[in-house]
């Protein structure tokens, strides 16, 4: 980052979009763009390979390239050539989401050709007036997103029109200051991106470690073939297969909802969970209490969702009441490590989902839950497996906290720099 000098602004003027420094302009987007248009209004003919066709689902502000994890479409070169006669996106242009998450803005940073759908607006900038990197930051600033939502007509399905985008007003510092603001915020974005990449790698490591440890264990060389929930699988020779209904190992407690008249948010009675809505990564955060609990989960019981979404698991952090959407698996701690049980049930969620049955209303019965089988290592190995997986989870959580801290810092910096309260030169 180049040498920067910060100072607090003291001279402001009032404008229709709020207070801004005296030497900043307030302009319409149409004044700083050579052209504002949108993608094709007609659904194209998709092909297996060809030119990428970008929609609102593909744009993620401040991250390189496009996100194809949820939506990946292609069109033919011939159709692309027709579409770009009216709307040709290029590196350095700006894309704005007109519908869905209205106002989400992305600077195009790729060199390859692509076309866009109607949900995206394309802004071709006057580079001598506005920095693309600055505009991406400004339009993703919360006050600007709120203003774009207000500017979008429609009661149920809001849409930001091209005319509204052209008339949308922004505050504009001198171009050198825009570039410096963008440089500062980009450096924070790069730090956030690096942490996100670390989280992604740790999540992959976690998935691989669960796959290996929960099926092959730690340092085993001898294996046996067993039947596990209707499938023939290999597990270490020293392991056994047990059902959740085996009383010397587990107790299954099905939830039962107390009268709704006993619910409260004052902390009276026991914390109450109806289903998995309040589940976290490991532990839930109950929002309700009940003064007439029916079914109880004890601390370190494994909570499992027995109604849609079937199979979600968490650990009871303390004694609480469970409603009909949950069951509690209470392990005999002399034989079962509760963290091992948690990790195995989380790993086995796809199998548990199949037990749910029903196409419109899925649910697991107590009998099905009791018949569910798990591979069981000796207790010391259970503890070792749980310790390894927990260490990965702790590393992921530390990275998530670091990311959250960086995001808070960026929000604070945006509040200062994008309002002109703090200036940079």
Order of alpha helices (4+ residues) and beta strands (2+ residues): beta-beta-beta-beta-beta-beta-beta-beta-alpha-beta-beta-beta-beta-alpha-alpha-alpha-beta-alpha-beta-beta-beta-beta-beta-beta-beta-beta-beta-beta-beta-beta-alpha-alpha-alpha-beta-alpha-beta
